[in-house]
Amino acid sequence: MPIGRNSFIQMTKLSNVKGRITYISSHAKQENLYAVYETTERKFWRELAKCNQKEFVKSGTEGKCIEARELIIALPESFTEYQPDRLLQLFTNHFKQNYGTECIAALHHNKRKTNYHIHLIFAERKLLDEPIIKIAGRNMFYDENGKHVRTKKEILGEDGEIREGCSIVKKGEVYEKKLFTAKDERFKCNSFLDEVKHSYTDLINIYVQDEKQKLQVFERGSVYLAKKKIGKNNPKAQEIEADNQKRWEWNRAVDMALISGVPEPKIMEVKRKEITEPIRESIARRGNRPRLFSRVVTVAVEALEFLIASVLFKKSRKVPKQTEQTETEHPEHVAENSTAAVKTTKEEKAEPEQPKMTRLVSKYPKLFKVNKELEDQNGAIQQKQKQLSTKKKELSEVTGWFKGRKKKELQKEIDELKSQIRDMKDYLPKIVQKIGYRSVQEFLKDFKTSQTEYSEYRTAIAKWKKETGKEPVAHGIRAKLAEKKQEIQNEQKNKQHTRSQNKDRGAR
């Protein structure tokens, strides 16, 4: 099972919200428009545009006024099976429920019907519960920029007439009508889009029927390189496939680095220096060159492999041999704490309170086994790579006209080893995907946290046992089942005892 596809959710600023609404919701402008859904009347957007333009002029800010924002949400093609109206309503209400703002959305296909997507426009302001209306207590004067000035003289021209663009609000007239709140600042934050991406990706995955088609959010600043999507009939399909192949090489090298214990900041440093910066500089100088990307990634992979080797070498010198006893003795203990603990009655209360097991502590035995499998697989790959290096060296040392057969044999062995290594590397992410993680990086974060929490938990439990002299009450599902089983057995014994007593009474 390959790493899941990345979701696509993009946000843009709208300087003409009324025009944009017309564009996305009109059958005349859209060939494949399936549904439109609105949470409020169109009048709302007209008033919102006026408010934003007025506030923008007041602020004196340069550039364009942002009247609203738009999300473009790509959907899996399998979603065409769902009723368009209901689907669009679900996704729109999801946003309104989470953020409390008014929305208008449209469900589209592109011309070639290869991209099923939602356009969702949302407001950054909310309607006030009660509009604020201000009445002029005297004549009020405004200059060309809408700025309030004290006297009429300040808006008059040399001819004594009111200058063009200036205005007077007479006493008793409305000089300010406020319908909306201030803009919600959270929509400007980078974290907002990230939050939305995760929220909608989770929502999409609920309705994806094929587990293999579930999406994930590509994390910016990730140690991995995101793969490119290859559309149908794409003339650059081969080029993109070759590009993705190099990305695969880097991502699998990253997996091995993480498992080997290379710190993430070090991996990010290699990625930045060997991939990001060279590519950025090259594009700035000569434009996009696909062949360059391949060479750059090859060098980056070599740099990362050198880092892996150095980390493993240091480990082998510092720790000659690690025994697994301390780590393997715990699984049953964590899951159940103690079988004797089941016998502890519910009425018993230990003082102080027994330390509680966190979610990750309860998962630690399972995570430990998976991590062990990762390390074993990583070690096996390292061994295969050593064999490959040896064979390559042998091949380079074979010279002469009559060594053709020997060369062919060695080359065949090299090709077989390369194929084996590729399959073995491919299996690394599958190990963690089996228990619901999308990447080795994601798994290792949880595992390291669980490791720390488990150590702290054991220390706390040991201290608690010493202070109270009691055995800990079991936690976890298995422990609860065991406790329930014991309760049922006790109930059955009591019933049998009662029946036996009743028989005895009858005999007497």
LUMVEX-398555 format. One record per residue (C-alpha): residue in three letters; x, y, z. Coordinates in Angstrom, 3 decimals, decimal comma. Example, Ala and Ser with C-alpha at 12.3 -4.5 7.8 and 13.67 -1.06 7.14 Angstrom:
% residues 2
    r         x         y         z
  ALA    12,300    -4,500     7,800
  SER    13,670    -1,060     7,140
This chain:
% residues 508
    r         x         y         z
  MET     0,000     0,000     0,000
  PRO     1,621     3,270    -1,109
  ILE     1,581     6,429     0,960
  GLY    -1,822     8,064     0,506
  ARG    -2,506    10,885    -1,906
  ASN    -2,284    14,420    -0,574
  SER    -5,424    16,505    -0,311
  PHE    -5,629    19,789    -2,241
  ILE    -7,197    22,798    -0,496
  GLN    -6,268    26,300    -1,618
  MET    -7,290    29,718    -0,294
  THR    -7,459    32,975    -2,289
  LYS    -8,358    36,595    -1,440
  LEU   -11,315    38,139    -3,257
  SER   -11,318    41,835    -4,189
  ASN   -14,670    41,559    -6,011
  VAL   -16,849    39,130    -4,082
  LYS   -20,077    39,933    -6,003
  GLY   -18,389    39,230    -9,355
  ARG   -16,845    36,025    -8,060
  ILE   -20,179    34,763    -6,708
  THR   -21,786    35,357   -10,098
  TYR   -18,925    33,505   -11,823
  ILE   -19,019    30,336    -9,670
  SER   -22,820    30,088    -9,431
  SER   -23,861    30,796   -13,021
  HIS   -24,712    27,990   -15,464
  ALA   -23,937    30,429   -18,271
  LYS   -20,342    30,755   -17,075
  GLN   -19,811    27,173   -15,883
  GLU   -20,184    24,155   -18,161
  ASN   -20,289    21,615   -15,358
  LEU   -22,073    23,270   -12,434
  TYR   -23,876    20,674   -10,289
  ALA   -25,047    22,559    -7,212
  VAL   -25,047    25,925    -5,422
  TYR   -25,647    26,300    -1,700
  GLU   -25,997    29,543     0,291
  THR   -26,210    30,071     4,032
  THR   -27,624    33,605     3,673
  GLU   -29,250    36,008     1,196
  ARG   -27,264    37,614    -1,664
  LYS   -27,981    41,034    -0,106
  PHE   -25,533    40,063     2,664
  TRP   -22,613    39,963     0,206
  ARG   -23,519    43,352    -1,322
  GLU   -23,550    44,972     2,121
  LEU   -20,370    43,140     3,094
  ALA   -18,573    44,456     0,004
  LYS   -19,677    48,034     0,816
  CYS   -18,534    47,702     4,428
  ASN   -15,123    46,307     3,478
  GLN   -14,539    48,987     0,840
  LYS   -15,490    51,740     3,276
  GLU   -13,221    50,380     6,018
  PHE   -10,406    49,937     3,504
  VAL   -10,598    53,606     2,435
  LYS   -10,676    54,668     6,089
  SER    -7,540    52,640     6,893
  GLY    -5,510    54,317     4,156
  THR    -3,963    50,964     3,213
  GLU    -2,422    50,589    -0,242
  GLY    -3,272    47,756    -2,629
  LYS    -6,621    46,019    -3,085
  CYS    -9,424    45,661    -0,592
  ILE   -10,136    42,082     0,496
  GLU   -13,917    41,699     0,460
  ALA   -14,002    37,954     1,226
  ARG   -11,957    34,766     0,935
  GLU   -12,415    31,617    -1,128
  LEU   -11,463    27,990    -0,555
  ILE   -11,043    25,583    -3,448
  ILE   -11,476    22,011    -2,179
  ALA   -10,562    19,121    -4,492
  LEU   -12,734    16,023    -4,038
  PRO   -12,015    12,381    -4,947
  GLU   -13,661    11,390    -8,227
  SER   -15,576     8,681    -6,365
  PHE   -17,597    11,502    -4,738
  THR   -19,526    11,923    -8,015
  GLU   -21,570     8,973    -6,733
  TYR   -23,005    11,138    -3,959
  GLN   -25,983    13,455    -4,430
  PRO   -24,441    16,853    -5,381
  ASP   -26,879    19,017    -3,384
  ARG   -26,435    17,015    -0,176
  LEU   -22,671    16,789    -0,610
  LEU   -22,267    20,539    -1,090
  GLN   -24,558    21,310     1,830
  LEU   -22,532    19,002     4,076
  PHE   -19,191    20,642     3,198
  THR   -20,548    24,196     3,456
  ASN   -22,288    23,670     6,794
  HIS   -19,111    22,037     8,068
  PHE   -17,295    25,345     7,614
  LYS   -20,101    27,489     9,019
  GLN   -20,431    25,262    12,076
  ASN   -16,681    25,457    12,784
  TYR   -16,165    29,174    12,136
  GLY   -19,610    30,769    12,414
  THR   -19,374    32,818     9,196
  GLU   -21,741    33,015     6,239
  CYS   -20,815    31,061     3,098
  ILE   -21,806    30,499    -0,500
  ALA   -20,479    27,448    -2,330
  ALA   -20,653    25,793    -5,739
  LEU   -19,830    22,254    -6,859
  HIS   -18,015    21,966   -10,223
  HIS   -16,216    19,725   -12,645
  ASN   -13,550    21,150   -14,946
  LYS   -14,155    21,006   -18,719
  ARG   -12,521    17,570   -19,139
  LYS   -14,292    16,268   -16,005
  THR   -11,039    15,241   -14,377
  ASN   -11,236    17,602   -11,400
  TYR   -14,259    17,459    -9,089
  HIS   -14,131    20,384    -6,683
  ILE   -15,919    22,882    -4,450
  HIS   -15,597    26,664    -4,495
  LEU   -16,474    27,936    -1,017
  ILE   -16,601    31,706    -0,427
  PHE   -16,746    32,850     3,191
  ALA   -17,029    36,188     4,988
  GLU   -14,456    37,449     7,457
  ARG   -17,104    39,558     9,234
  LYS   -20,345    38,624    10,971
  LEU   -23,592    40,593    11,106
  LEU   -24,085    42,447    14,381
  ASP   -27,020    41,316    16,490
  GLU   -28,212    44,939    16,474
  PRO   -26,994    47,429    13,812
  ILE   -25,179    50,502    15,149
  ILE   -26,774    53,654    13,674
  LYS   -25,286    57,062    14,462
  ILE   -27,268    60,306    13,936
  ALA   -25,499    63,614    13,320
  GLY   -26,060    66,105    16,163
  ARG   -24,853    68,901    13,880
  ASN   -23,725    69,297    10,283
  MET   -20,724    67,050     9,577
  PHE   -18,163    67,643     6,847
  TYR   -16,108    65,007     4,960
  ASP   -13,198    65,567     2,538
  GLU   -12,404    63,690    -0,699
  ASN   -10,901    60,780     1,248
  GLY   -13,976    60,385     3,435
  LYS   -12,150    61,871     6,401
  HIS   -14,229    63,840     8,890
  VAL   -13,114    67,503     9,173
  ARG   -14,227    70,150    11,703
  THR   -15,411    73,030     9,528
  LYS   -17,121    73,616     6,180
  LYS   -14,231    75,871     5,156
  GLU   -11,940    72,798     4,980
  ILE   -13,977    71,265     2,117
  LEU   -14,380    74,436     0,043
  GLY   -12,335    75,215    -3,073
  GLU   -10,847    78,551    -4,097
  ASP   -14,124    79,509    -5,736
  GLY   -15,952    79,049    -2,425
  GLU   -17,837    75,979    -3,682
  ILE   -17,699    72,463    -2,146
  ARG   -14,844    70,526    -3,753
  GLU   -15,654    67,448    -5,860
  GLY   -15,711    64,310    -3,711
  CYS   -16,406    66,203    -0,477
  SER   -19,754    65,867     1,282
  ILE   -21,964    67,207     4,067
  VAL   -24,132    65,134     6,413
  LYS   -26,857    67,418     7,766
  LYS   -27,979    67,487    11,371
  GLY   -30,447    64,653    12,102
  GLU   -29,215    62,469     9,229
  VAL   -27,460    59,104     9,599
  TYR   -23,716    59,624     9,318
  GLU   -22,647    56,084    10,170
  LYS   -24,410    52,757     9,863
  LYS   -22,496    49,743    11,138
  LEU   -23,886    46,302    10,229
  PHE   -20,839    44,069    10,663
  THR   -18,258    43,136    13,252
  ALA   -14,556    43,729    12,696
  LYS   -12,732    41,170    10,512
  ASP   -11,824    37,946    12,311
  GLU    -8,028    38,043    12,505
  ARG    -7,654    34,248    12,593
  PHE    -8,448    34,046     8,856
  LYS    -5,210    35,920     8,164
  CYS    -3,040    33,473    10,107
  ASN    -1,021    30,777     8,341
  SER    -2,262    28,280    10,902
  PHE    -5,857    28,809     9,715
  LEU    -5,326    27,239     6,290
  ASP    -3,437    24,364     7,870
  GLU    -6,325    23,842    10,288
  VAL    -8,857    23,899     7,440
  LYS    -6,801    21,425     5,395
  HIS    -6,771    18,915     8,250
  SER   -10,445    19,473     9,011
  TYR   -11,635    18,937     5,422
  THR    -9,233    16,063     4,787
  ASP   -10,681    14,270     7,819
  LEU   -14,199    14,988     6,542
  ILE   -13,374    13,669     3,058
  ASN   -11,838    10,495     4,496
  ILE   -15,060     9,682     6,350
  TYR   -16,860     9,273     3,025
  VAL   -14,047     7,606     1,045
  GLN   -15,163     3,994     0,725
  ASP   -11,856     2,523    -0,453
  GLU    -9,303     2,703     2,365
  LYS    -6,487     2,898    -0,206
  GLN    -7,950     6,138    -1,574
  LYS    -7,900     8,044     1,704
  LEU    -6,121    11,381     1,655
  GLN    -3,544    13,022     3,859
  VAL    -2,369    16,587     4,390
  PHE     1,100    17,267     3,074
  GLU     2,895    19,045     5,877
  ARG     4,931    22,025     4,797
  GLY     8,374    21,781     6,235
  SER     8,080    18,001     6,143
  VAL    11,194    15,882     5,808
  TYR     9,526    14,170     2,848
  LEU     9,112    15,304    -0,755
  ALA     5,511    15,335    -1,991
  LYS     4,791    13,273    -5,095
  LYS     3,184    14,919    -8,118
  LYS    -0,181    13,793    -9,446
  ILE    -0,231    12,439   -13,009
  GLY    -3,526    13,249   -14,725
  LYS    -5,070    11,333   -17,608
  ASN    -3,522    11,932   -21,034
  ASN    -0,853    14,153   -19,536
  PRO     1,841    14,712   -22,215
  LYS     4,452    15,037   -19,455
  ALA     3,447    11,767   -17,755
  GLN     6,870    10,111   -18,262
  GLU     8,689    13,182   -17,003
  ILE     6,501    13,379   -13,883
  GLU     6,878     9,628   -13,261
  ALA    10,689     9,955   -13,394
  ASP    10,436    12,938   -11,055
  ASN     8,273    10,912    -8,626
  GLN    10,795     8,073    -8,746
  LYS    13,512    10,401    -7,412
  ARG    11,116    11,673    -4,745
  TRP    10,482     8,051    -3,741
  GLU    14,251     7,497    -3,362
  TRP    14,550    10,514    -1,073
  ASN    11,474     9,571     1,007
  ARG    12,697     6,018     1,581
  ALA    16,161     7,359     2,531
  VAL    14,369     9,641     5,011
  ASP    12,529     6,642     6,506
  MET    15,820     4,830     7,001
  ALA    17,418     7,947     8,501
  LEU    14,574     8,387    11,004
  ILE    14,646     4,719    12,027
  SER    18,450     4,850    12,364
  GLY    18,158     7,766    14,789
  VAL    19,177    10,720    12,597
  PRO    17,510    13,808    14,167
  GLU    14,811    15,476    12,064
  PRO    16,583    18,886    12,099
  LYS    19,628    17,206    10,495
  ILE    17,452    15,662     7,771
  MET    15,778    19,033     7,163
  GLU    19,206    20,647     6,902
  VAL    20,282    18,142     4,216
  LYS    16,988    18,696     2,377
  ARG    17,398    22,473     2,495
  LYS    21,074    22,579     1,471
  GLU    21,048    19,766    -1,068
  ILE    17,562    20,093    -2,618
  THR    15,547    23,232    -1,777
  GLU    18,269    25,875    -2,189
  PRO    19,981    24,414    -5,316
  ILE    16,613    24,028    -7,088
  ARG    15,457    27,528    -6,100
  GLU    18,742    29,092    -7,305
  SER    18,650    27,116   -10,569
  ILE    15,055    28,137   -11,346
  ALA    15,903    31,773   -10,630
  ARG    18,872    31,642   -13,050
  ARG    17,800    29,289   -15,857
  GLY    14,152    28,360   -15,285
  ASN    12,717    24,907   -14,620
  ARG    15,008    22,004   -15,665
  PRO    13,589    18,527   -14,852
  ARG    16,894    16,708   -15,415
  LEU    18,585    18,902   -12,824
  PHE    16,087    17,789   -10,168
  SER    17,114    14,159   -10,678
  ARG    20,821    14,960   -10,224
  VAL    20,141    17,155    -7,188
  VAL    18,071    14,482    -5,407
  THR    20,677    11,795    -6,172
  VAL    23,344    13,897    -4,421
  ALA    20,953    14,600    -1,515
  VAL    20,240    10,873    -1,039
  GLU    23,984    10,152    -0,966
  ALA    24,457    12,903     1,635
  LEU    21,666    11,435     3,770
  GLU    23,044     7,896     3,478
  PHE    26,442     9,160     4,633
  LEU    24,706    10,729     7,640
  ILE    22,936     7,436     8,399
  ALA    26,236     5,532     8,265
  SER    27,920     7,981    10,634
  VAL    25,034     7,779    13,156
  LEU    25,002     3,974    13,070
  PHE    28,796     3,891    13,468
  LYS    28,600     6,096    16,570
  LYS    25,833     3,896    17,986
  SER    27,877     0,734    17,507
  ARG    30,822     2,295    19,367
  LYS    28,809     3,746    22,251
  VAL    26,479     0,793    22,767
  PRO    28,253    -2,523    21,978
  LYS    25,124    -4,572    22,347
  GLN    21,684    -3,724    23,652
  THR    19,652    -6,371    25,387
  GLU    15,971    -6,419    24,766
  GLN    15,095    -7,717    28,205
  THR    14,139    -4,389    29,741
  GLU    11,954    -3,518    26,803
  THR    10,329    -6,884    26,223
  GLU     9,407    -7,495    29,810
  HIS     6,836    -4,725    29,812
  PRO     4,207    -5,435    27,176
  GLU     1,952    -7,585    29,271
  HIS     2,632    -5,378    32,264
  VAL     1,525    -2,259    30,465
  ALA    -1,586    -3,791    29,020
  GLU    -2,701    -5,420    32,248
  ASN    -0,323    -4,131    34,954
  SER    -0,889    -7,306    36,907
  THR    -3,344   -10,183    36,777
  ALA    -3,559    -9,943    40,517
  ALA    -4,823    -6,441    40,158
  VAL    -8,082    -7,726    38,768
  LYS    -8,919    -9,076    42,180
  THR    -8,832    -5,593    43,652
  THR   -12,385    -4,541    44,469
  LYS   -13,898    -1,359    43,184
  GLU   -14,579    -0,115    46,688
  GLU   -10,861     0,068    47,497
  LYS    -9,385     3,536    47,256
  ALA    -5,645     3,978    47,328
  GLU    -4,152     7,080    48,931
  PRO    -2,608     8,831    47,105
  GLU    -4,557     8,215    43,873
  GLN    -3,084     5,640    41,509
  PRO    -1,275     7,238    38,505
  LYS    -3,428     7,012    35,394
  MET    -2,286     5,536    32,129
  THR    -2,299     7,904    29,140
  ARG    -3,491     6,881    25,687
  LEU     0,069     6,555    24,380
  VAL     1,206     4,593    27,436
  SER    -1,519     2,030    26,789
  LYS    -0,417     1,866    23,137
  TYR     3,283     1,480    23,988
  PRO     3,491    -2,367    23,802
  LYS     2,014    -2,309    20,303
  LEU     4,165     0,642    19,214
  PHE     7,267    -1,037    20,640
  LYS     6,670    -4,163    18,544
  VAL     6,153    -2,096    15,407
  ASN     9,298    -0,081    16,112
  LYS    11,229    -3,321    16,577
  GLU     9,946    -4,513    13,190
  LEU    11,061    -1,211    11,630
  GLU    14,539    -1,523    13,143
  ASP    14,869    -5,145    12,011
  GLN    13,784    -4,220     8,481
  ASN    16,139    -1,247     8,454
  GLY    19,018    -3,456     9,631
  ALA    18,253    -6,027     6,914
  ILE    18,315    -3,262     4,268
  GLN    21,670    -2,030     5,590
  GLN    23,074    -5,547     5,222
  LYS    21,755    -5,841     1,662
  GLN    23,301    -2,476     0,805
  LYS    26,671    -3,682     2,118
  GLN    26,373    -6,752    -0,114
  LEU    25,542    -4,451    -3,034
  SER    28,617    -2,293    -2,368
  THR    30,794    -5,404    -2,243
  LYS    29,416    -6,687    -5,562
  LYS    29,898    -3,278    -7,218
  LYS    33,495    -3,241    -6,038
  GLU    34,042    -6,761    -7,401
  LEU    32,605    -5,678   -10,760
  SER    34,880    -2,650   -10,955
  GLU    37,919    -4,867   -10,348
  VAL    37,049    -7,339   -13,125
  THR    39,065    -6,323   -16,174
  GLY    40,235    -7,976   -19,383
  TRP    38,733    -9,219   -22,664
  PHE    37,853   -12,671   -21,402
  LYS    35,951   -11,652   -18,274
  GLY    32,643   -10,960   -20,027
  ARG    30,827   -13,903   -18,426
  LYS    32,011   -12,959   -14,947
  LYS    30,856    -9,360   -15,512
  LYS    27,400   -10,515   -16,626
  GLU    27,034   -12,731   -13,551
  LEU    28,049    -9,930   -11,199
  GLN    25,788    -7,438   -12,960
  LYS    22,868    -9,868   -12,642
  GLU    23,559   -10,236    -8,908
  ILE    23,755    -6,446    -8,572
  ASP    20,413    -5,974   -10,348
  GLU    18,778    -8,618    -8,140
  LEU    20,127    -6,953    -4,999
  LYS    18,853    -3,550    -6,186
  SER    15,392    -5,024    -6,773
  GLN    15,407    -6,680    -3,325
  ILE    16,512    -3,448    -1,632
  ARG    13,774    -1,478    -3,381
  ASP    11,103    -3,971    -2,241
  MET    12,495    -3,928     1,289
  LYS    12,467    -0,113     1,396
  ASP     8,901    -0,117     0,032
  TYR     7,859    -2,247     2,983
  LEU     9,033     0,318     5,581
  PRO     5,970     2,644     5,359
  LYS     3,664    -0,396     5,055
  ILE     4,778    -1,536     8,531
  VAL     3,316     1,602    10,128
  GLN     0,369     1,889     7,744
  LYS    -0,895    -1,461     9,079
  ILE    -1,692     0,234    12,399
  GLY    -3,128     3,443    10,952
  TYR    -0,090     5,721    10,552
  ARG     0,513     7,452     7,225
  SER     4,292     7,728     7,455
  VAL     7,294     6,506     9,429
  GLN     7,822    10,069    10,664
  GLU     4,289    10,261    12,069
  PHE     4,691     6,876    13,798
  LEU     8,072     7,670    15,349
  LYS     6,748    10,894    16,875
  ASP     4,065     8,924    18,711
  PHE     6,462     6,129    19,616
  LYS     9,058     8,454    21,154
  THR     6,369    10,275    23,120
  SER     4,890     6,976    24,319
  GLN     8,376     5,812    25,329
  THR     8,864     8,887    27,520
  GLU     5,366     8,715    28,990
  TYR     5,726     4,988    29,677
  SER     8,987     5,508    31,567
  GLU     7,376     8,273    33,632
  TYR     4,328     6,078    34,251
  ARG     6,389     3,135    35,521
  THR     8,341     5,419    37,848
  ALA     5,089     6,893    39,175
  ILE     3,526     3,429    39,652
  ALA     6,619     2,163    41,518
  LYS     6,490     5,204    43,813
  TRP     2,748     4,733    44,375
  LYS     3,183     1,031    45,255
  LYS     5,921     1,891    47,733
  GLU     3,767     4,562    49,404
  THR     0,530     2,563    49,555
  GLY     1,685    -1,066    49,655
  LYS    -1,060    -1,873    47,159
  GLU    -1,054    -3,492    43,753
  PRO    -2,192    -1,230    40,886
  VAL    -5,659    -1,686    39,442
  ALA    -5,488    -2,856    35,855
  HIS    -6,136    -0,434    32,981
  GLY    -6,951    -0,954    29,375
  ILE    -9,665    -2,853    27,519
  ARG    -8,234    -6,288    28,186
  ALA    -7,997    -5,539    31,867
  LYS   -11,600    -4,309    31,998
  LEU   -12,741    -7,463    30,219
  ALA   -10,827    -9,570    32,721
  GLU   -12,413    -7,634    35,581
  LYS   -15,880    -8,083    34,062
  LYS   -15,246   -11,795    33,596
  GLN   -14,267   -12,067    37,244
  GLU   -17,455   -10,252    38,273
  ILE   -19,597   -12,643    36,194
  GLN   -17,817   -15,648    37,709
  ASN   -18,414   -14,294    41,212
  GLU   -22,105   -13,720    40,434
  GLN   -22,467   -17,283    39,143
  LYS   -20,789   -18,668    42,289
  ASN   -23,154   -16,627    44,493
  LYS   -26,192   -17,890    42,527
  GLN   -25,014   -21,500    42,861
  HIS   -24,444   -20,989    46,563
  THR   -27,954   -19,517    46,977
  ARG   -29,566   -22,418    45,047
  SER   -27,633   -24,897    47,164
  GLN   -28,890   -23,240    50,361
  ASN   -32,486   -23,293    49,111
  LYS   -32,224   -27,042    48,343
  ASP   -30,895   -27,674    51,810
  ARG   -33,806   -25,766    53,330
  GLY   -36,234   -27,875    51,270
  ALA   -34,641   -31,111    52,500
  ARG   -35,051   -30,015    56,096
